[in-house]
Amino acid sequence: MNATTASRSANDVAPDNARRWLTRPRVLATIAGLWLTFVAAVMVIVGASTGFALRRLYAVMARAASLIVLRLYGIRLVVVRERPFPRTQTIYISNHTSTLDIFILVALGLPRCRFFLSGFVRKYIPLGAMAWMMGTFFTVPQDRPDERRRIFAAAERTLRATGESVYLSPEGARITTGQIGHFNKGAFHLATNLHAPIVPLYFHIPREVDPGRGFNARPGVVTVDVMPTIDTRDWVLDDLESNVTRVRETFIRRHEAAHHG
């Protein structure tokens, strides 16, 4: 190969590399990342000027940012429910299938609601900053049970004092599109102690839309099915295992209906 041929080959490779980088997932992920960084910066400035005391305002800003991210990806959110979300203290739970879930949850605008999220989210500084300003409870992995118990106990004290609602996924950090995973007990322990009703949310993200753990979400419709409220006033901790199983079975039935019905 002479110098001219080598130069030609190098010139051919460069456009190929550029085209490979400029794929839809990379472009959209870059735009979304820049947008969230901008919103997070604005939220921090607003937060600093308000003493970080107006969490409802920060939640509104985060909701607007999430709706725009979904729109950027061409995703239309449809919420199927018989009545508005309750204004009283509620424990919201859902299946966990996708990296889209966090944007769907915030876009729902659940009233006076905090979130439990994996501390891993703080690795993504804009998302971590936004979540922190919204009063999120950051959790640790299951292999650190003592620390998890302390986090949940502190969260329970806060929620008991404020009367706020809270969201957490019983499936934890697990993401699977094929089935409903194992349910952790934290949400149900919290609901039992607070005697707060549980509102289950089933996220139906079609396979052709779902990016799974990645960022390659495709345009389409995502449905959030607000399932019947579960009354926990008579729940006791001795029945915790059976209550977890019973609620998980409702998700399994809804999942099977969505994918095989």
Protein Blocks (a to p, Z undefined) as FASTA:
>chain_A
ZZklmmmmmmmmmmmmmmmmmpfklmmmmmmmmmmmmmmmmmmmmmmmnoopammlmmmm
mmmmmmmmmmmnopacddddfbdcdfbdcddddddfbfklmmmmmmnopahiacdddfkl
mmmmmlmmmmmmnopacdddfklmmlmmmmmmmmmmmmmmnopacdddfklmaccfkbcc
dddfklmmmmmmnopacddddddddfklmgojmmbdceddddddddddddfklgcfklmm
mmmmmmmmmmmmmmmmmmmZZ
